Amino acid sequence: METPKKSAFSNGFEQVLWTSRWAVLLAVVCSIGAAMIMFYISAVDTFYAVDMLKEYYLLDSPEARGVMRAEAVGMVVKVIDIFLLAIVLMIFGLGMYELYISKIDHAYGEHDTSAEHMLSVNNLDDLKSRLGKVIMMVLIVKFFEMAIGMEIDGIKDLMIFSAGILLIGTTLYVTERASRKKGEWKTRASDRSGVPDKRRVEGGGGGSREDRRS
């Protein structure tokens, strides 16, 4: 039975729909641009942190050194937090481009293996998983930043602080366990389907990146 031909209007409308995916470029460009801004802010903050510590050895009072030390650690933690935010924006921009526009051919060069760890985005679930892990690290660093300046005045404050640490540890454990289960599920699924797992192919020999690009 022959498939009925689509009308000219239907073909034209589908072409417009497919072409509309290029609007994702706006999100890609804005994300990469915002990441560059975050990198710049972090670099400037690092410069000022180093400049501030030039006077550290001149301080004679232990109390004064303690205050400056706390300020320096807080500033470094903020720098790390902003760098992680920049990485989130980079992953989002590159991942959206690979999902909706095209694979980045330059990322899969013969001697460049960074794409295997950074750009292995096959669907939105992969992108959400990568973003979620980095965002979780941002929140952990933010908690560390708040913990530095936290004043524990009693048992209640100590319990809250301990509960926060326990929640972070539990979250990291559950996330790692879920990631391992997902990897095992993919391996079993590939074994049942007869298709070799991509990660095992990459670890066992060459040609894996060429297969991805094809």
JOKA-V229562 format. One record per pair of residues at least 24 apart in sequence whose ideal C-beta (glycine too) atoms are under 10 Angstrom apart, sorted by the first residue. I is the first residue (numbers start at 1). J is the second residue. D is the distance in whole Angstrom. If there is no record, write none. Layout:
i/j/d
I/J/D
I/J/D
//
This chain:
i/j/d
21/99/9
21/100/5
21/101/7
22/100/8
22/101/7
23/100/9
24/93/10
24/96/5
24/97/7
24/99/8
24/100/4
24/101/6
25/93/10
25/96/9
25/97/8
25/100/9
25/101/7
27/92/8
27/93/7
27/96/6
27/97/9
27/100/9
28/92/9
28/93/5
28/94/8
28/95/9
28/96/5
28/97/5
28/98/10
28/100/9
28/101/8
29/93/8
29/97/10
30/89/9
30/92/10
30/93/8
31/88/9
31/89/5
31/90/7
31/91/9
31/92/5
31/93/3
31/94/8
31/95/9
31/96/7
31/97/9
32/86/10
32/89/7
32/90/7
32/92/9
32/93/5
32/94/8
32/97/9
33/89/9
33/93/9
34/85/9
34/86/8
34/88/10
34/89/5
34/90/9
34/92/9
34/93/9
35/83/10
35/85/8
35/86/4
35/87/8
35/88/8
35/89/4
35/90/5
35/91/9
35/92/9
35/93/7
35/94/10
36/86/8
36/89/9
36/90/9
37/82/10
37/86/8
37/89/9
38/81/10
38/82/5
38/83/7
38/84/9
38/85/5
38/86/4
38/87/9
38/88/9
38/89/7
38/90/9
39/82/8
39/83/7
39/85/10
39/86/5
39/87/9
39/89/10
39/90/9
40/82/10
40/86/9
41/78/10
41/79/9
41/82/6
41/83/9
41/85/10
41/86/9
42/78/8
42/79/5
42/80/8
42/81/9
42/82/4
42/83/5
42/84/10
42/85/9
42/86/7
43/79/9
43/82/10
43/83/9
44/79/10
45/75/6
45/76/9
45/78/7
45/79/5
45/82/7
45/83/10
46/75/8
46/76/8
46/79/5
46/80/10
46/82/10
46/83/9
48/75/8
48/79/10
49/73/10
49/74/10
49/75/5
49/76/6
49/78/9
49/79/7
50/75/10
70/148/6
70/149/7
71/148/10
71/149/10
73/144/9
73/145/9
73/148/6
73/149/10
74/144/10
74/145/6
74/146/10
74/148/6
74/149/7
75/145/10
76/145/9
77/141/6
77/142/8
77/143/10
77/144/6
77/145/4
77/146/9
77/147/10
77/148/7
78/141/9
78/142/9
78/145/6
79/141/10
80/137/9
80/138/9
80/141/5
80/142/10
80/144/9
80/145/9
81/137/9
81/138/6
81/139/9
81/140/10
81/141/5
81/142/6
81/144/9
81/145/7
82/138/9
82/141/10
83/138/10
83/141/9
84/134/6
84/135/8
84/136/10
84/137/6
84/138/5
84/139/10
84/140/9
84/141/6
84/142/9
85/134/9
85/135/9
85/138/6
85/141/10
86/134/10
87/118/10
87/130/10
87/131/10
87/134/6
87/135/10
87/137/9
87/138/9
88/130/9
88/131/6
88/132/10
88/133/10
88/134/5
88/135/6
88/137/9
88/138/7
89/131/10
89/134/10
90/118/9
90/134/9
91/118/7
91/119/9
91/121/8
91/127/8
91/130/5
91/131/6
91/133/9
91/134/6
91/135/10
92/127/7
92/130/9
92/131/6
92/134/9
94/118/7
94/119/6
94/121/8
94/127/10
95/119/7
95/120/10
95/121/4
95/124/9
95/126/8
95/127/4
95/128/9
95/130/7
95/131/8
96/121/9
96/124/9
96/127/7
97/121/9
98/122/9
98/126/10
98/127/9
99/123/7
99/124/7
99/126/9
99/127/7
103/212/8
103/213/6
104/213/10
105/213/7
107/209/9
107/213/10
108/208/10
108/209/5
108/210/8
108/212/6
108/213/5
109/209/8
110/206/9
110/209/8
110/210/9
112/209/9
113/202/9
113/209/8
115/209/8
115/212/9
116/198/9
116/199/8
116/202/6
116/203/10
116/208/8
116/209/7
116/212/9
119/212/10
120/198/8
120/199/9
120/202/10
120/212/9
122/198/9
122/212/10
125/182/9
129/175/9
129/178/9
129/179/8
129/182/8
132/175/8
133/172/10
133/175/7
133/176/10
133/179/8
136/168/9
136/171/7
136/172/8
136/175/7
137/172/10
139/168/8
139/171/9
140/168/6
140/171/8
140/172/8
143/167/9
143/168/6
144/168/9
//
